[in-house]
Amino acid sequence: MTLYKIGSPKSAIIAQIQKALHLIPDGIYGQLTRDAVIEFQRIHGLTPDGIVGPATLAALIPARLKRSKRAITEIIIHCTATIEGKDYTIDDVRRWHTAPPPDGNGWSDIGYHYLIGRHGEVWEGRDVDIQGAHCAAGGHNRNSIGVCYVGGVSALNGKPKDTRTLAQKAALLNLLNDLLQVYPNAKVYGHRDFDKGKACPSFDAKQEYRLL
């Protein structure tokens, strides 16, 4: 579980908290931010300790996510395996997935349920009630939500690389916190945790988000 408080490292998620509190979003959790958090907590019936944990974060940045009718036990992180610095949208990825072979996968819709753009955009993809097409190995599509970020490949040598921008990291963390509010029994994994032949998502998602 991630907590934000005085002494926390400067981060994009703190800047988002500050925006929600109508403060200057410098990403530094100082006394002014703490005081604003305490006031917010008092107003919303939360423990006024000046620490932003899951409950306060959910109140500050409310989840507006549809709850799947499927029993969700896994949230699986992916990358688009595209070159760093290149912008792609939900429409681009949907086109890749729905185009008939050999140009695409020939699927009925985009394989992921959420896509995160390089500038922190969060797009909804396949309806969460419908099984995704993102982790067929071991049948993990059945009870999972697929989340993907744009990037994952080095522009220098074409090899797997964690290319997430600060905006993507903040958006991904926010989305995961929201999803775990909706699916409290779910665990976060990377695609490579289930398919050993994959580098996707080009970082150790299971380790990075182990405390959520």
C-alpha positions as CSV (number, residue, x, y, z in Angstrom):
1,M,0.0,0.0,0.0
2,T,1.5,3.3,-1.1
3,L,1.2,6.3,1.3
4,Y,1.9,9.9,0.5
5,K,3.0,12.2,3.3
6,I,5.7,14.7,4.3
7,G,9.0,13.2,3.3
8,S,7.6,11.3,0.4
9,P,9.8,11.6,-2.8
10,K,8.7,14.2,-5.3
11,S,6.3,12.5,-7.8
12,A,3.7,13.0,-10.5
13,I,1.1,11.4,-8.3
14,I,1.6,14.0,-5.6
15,A,1.2,16.7,-8.3
16,Q,-2.2,15.1,-9.2
17,I,-3.2,15.1,-5.5
18,Q,-2.3,18.8,-5.3
19,K,-4.3,19.5,-8.4
20,A,-7.3,17.9,-6.8
21,L,-6.8,20.1,-3.8
22,H,-6.4,23.2,-6.0
23,L,-2.8,23.7,-5.0
24,I,0.2,24.5,-7.2
25,P,1.2,21.0,-8.5
26,D,4.9,21.0,-7.8
27,G,4.9,17.3,-6.8
28,I,6.5,18.0,-3.4
29,Y,4.5,16.9,-0.3
30,G,5.1,19.8,2.0
31,Q,3.3,21.4,5.0
32,L,0.9,23.3,2.7
33,T,-0.2,20.0,1.0
34,R,-0.5,18.3,4.4
35,D,-2.7,21.0,5.8
36,A,-4.9,20.9,2.7
37,V,-5.2,17.1,2.9
38,I,-6.2,17.3,6.6
39,E,-8.9,19.9,5.8
40,F,-10.1,17.7,2.9
41,Q,-10.2,14.6,5.2
42,R,-12.2,16.5,7.8
43,I,-14.8,17.6,5.3
44,H,-15.1,14.1,3.8
45,G,-15.3,12.2,7.2
46,L,-11.9,10.6,6.8
47,T,-9.2,10.3,9.5
48,P,-7.5,13.8,9.5
49,D,-3.9,12.6,9.7
50,G,-2.6,14.4,6.6
51,I,-1.5,11.2,5.0
52,V,-2.9,10.2,1.6
53,G,-3.6,6.4,1.6
54,P,-6.1,4.5,-0.6
55,A,-9.2,5.9,1.0
56,T,-8.1,9.5,0.8
57,L,-6.8,9.0,-2.7
58,A,-10.0,7.5,-3.9
59,A,-11.9,10.4,-2.5
60,L,-9.6,12.9,-4.0
61,I,-9.5,11.2,-7.4
62,P,-12.7,9.2,-7.5
63,A,-12.9,6.0,-9.5
64,R,-15.4,6.1,-12.3
65,L,-14.8,2.6,-13.4
66,K,-17.5,0.1,-14.4
67,R,-17.3,-3.1,-12.4
68,S,-17.1,-6.3,-14.4
69,K,-19.6,-9.0,-14.1
70,R,-16.7,-11.4,-14.3
71,A,-14.8,-12.5,-11.2
72,I,-11.6,-10.5,-11.5
73,T,-8.6,-11.8,-9.7
74,E,-5.8,-10.4,-11.8
75,I,-4.8,-7.1,-13.3
76,I,-2.2,-7.7,-16.0
77,I,0.0,-4.9,-17.3
78,H,1.2,-4.8,-20.9
79,C,3.1,-2.5,-23.2
80,T,2.2,-1.9,-26.9
81,A,5.8,-2.9,-27.8
82,T,6.2,0.4,-29.8
83,I,9.2,2.7,-30.0
84,E,9.7,5.2,-27.2
85,G,8.6,8.7,-28.0
86,K,6.0,7.6,-30.5
87,D,2.4,8.6,-29.8
88,Y,-0.4,6.1,-30.5
89,T,-4.1,6.3,-29.5
90,I,-6.8,3.8,-28.6
91,D,-8.0,4.0,-32.2
92,D,-4.6,3.0,-33.5
93,V,-4.3,0.0,-31.2
94,R,-7.9,-1.1,-31.9
95,R,-7.2,-0.9,-35.6
96,W,-4.1,-3.1,-35.2
97,H,-6.1,-5.7,-33.2
98,T,-9.2,-5.7,-35.4
99,A,-7.6,-5.6,-38.9
100,P,-7.6,-9.0,-40.6
101,P,-4.3,-11.0,-40.9
102,P,-1.6,-10.5,-42.0
103,D,-2.0,-6.8,-41.1
104,G,-3.7,-7.3,-37.8
105,N,-5.0,-9.9,-35.3
106,G,-8.5,-10.2,-36.7
107,W,-10.1,-9.8,-33.3
108,S,-13.6,-8.4,-32.6
109,D,-12.2,-5.5,-30.6
110,I,-9.0,-4.2,-29.0
111,G,-7.6,-6.8,-26.7
112,Y,-7.0,-4.5,-23.7
113,H,-9.6,-3.1,-21.3
114,Y,-7.5,0.1,-20.7
115,L,-4.8,1.9,-22.6
116,I,-2.5,4.6,-21.2
117,G,-1.1,7.2,-23.6
118,R,2.3,8.8,-23.3
119,H,0.8,12.0,-21.9
120,G,-1.2,10.2,-19.2
121,E,-4.4,9.7,-21.2
122,V,-6.4,6.8,-19.9
123,W,-8.7,5.3,-22.6
124,E,-11.3,2.6,-22.1
125,G,-10.9,-0.3,-24.5
126,R,-12.8,-3.6,-24.5
127,D,-15.8,-3.7,-22.2
128,V,-14.7,-5.1,-18.9
129,D,-17.7,-7.5,-18.9
130,I,-16.0,-9.2,-22.0
131,Q,-13.0,-11.4,-21.6
132,G,-9.9,-9.7,-23.0
133,A,-7.4,-10.9,-25.6
134,H,-4.1,-10.0,-23.9
135,C,-2.8,-13.0,-22.0
136,A,-3.9,-16.3,-23.5
137,A,-1.1,-18.3,-21.9
138,G,-2.5,-20.4,-19.1
139,G,-6.1,-19.1,-19.7
140,H,-5.4,-15.8,-17.8
141,N,-7.8,-13.8,-20.0
142,R,-10.7,-15.4,-18.2
143,N,-10.5,-13.6,-14.8
144,S,-8.3,-10.6,-15.6
145,I,-8.4,-7.0,-16.6
146,G,-5.8,-6.0,-19.3
147,V,-4.0,-2.7,-18.9
148,C,-1.5,-1.5,-21.5
149,Y,0.8,1.6,-21.8
150,V,2.0,3.0,-25.1
151,G,5.7,2.2,-25.6
152,G,8.0,-0.4,-24.2
153,V,10.8,-0.5,-26.9
154,S,14.1,1.4,-27.0
155,A,14.5,3.8,-29.9
156,L,18.3,3.2,-29.7
157,N,18.4,-0.6,-30.2
158,G,14.9,-1.8,-30.6
159,K,15.1,-3.9,-27.4
160,P,12.6,-4.0,-24.5
161,K,12.8,-0.9,-22.3
162,D,10.7,0.7,-19.6
163,T,9.7,3.8,-21.6
164,R,6.9,5.1,-19.3
165,T,6.8,8.8,-19.0
166,L,6.2,10.4,-15.6
167,A,2.6,11.1,-16.8
168,Q,2.2,7.5,-17.7
169,K,3.5,6.3,-14.4
170,A,1.2,8.6,-12.5
171,A,-1.8,7.6,-14.7
172,L,-1.0,3.9,-14.3
173,L,-0.7,4.2,-10.6
174,N,-4.0,6.1,-10.3
175,L,-5.7,3.5,-12.5
176,L,-4.4,0.6,-10.5
177,N,-5.5,2.2,-7.3
178,D,-9.0,2.7,-8.8
179,L,-9.1,-0.8,-10.1
180,L,-8.1,-2.3,-6.8
181,Q,-10.9,-0.3,-5.1
182,V,-13.3,-2.0,-7.5
183,Y,-11.6,-5.4,-7.4
184,P,-10.1,-5.6,-3.9
185,N,-9.2,-9.3,-4.2
186,A,-7.2,-8.8,-7.4
187,K,-3.4,-8.9,-7.7
188,V,-1.2,-6.9,-10.1
189,Y,1.0,-8.8,-12.6
190,G,3.0,-8.2,-15.7
191,H,2.4,-10.1,-18.9
192,R,5.8,-11.7,-18.5
193,D,4.8,-13.3,-15.2
194,F,2.5,-15.7,-17.2
195,D,4.3,-16.0,-20.5
196,K,8.0,-16.5,-19.9
197,G,8.8,-15.9,-23.6
198,K,7.6,-12.3,-23.2
199,A,9.5,-9.2,-22.0
200,C,6.2,-7.3,-21.9
201,P,5.6,-4.9,-20.2
202,S,9.4,-4.2,-20.1
203,F,9.5,-3.7,-16.3
204,D,8.7,-5.8,-13.3
205,A,5.1,-4.8,-12.6
206,K,4.6,-7.5,-10.0
207,Q,7.5,-6.1,-8.0
208,E,6.8,-2.4,-8.5
209,Y,3.1,-2.7,-7.4
210,R,3.5,-5.4,-4.8
211,L,2.4,-3.0,-2.0
212,L,-0.8,-1.8,-3.6
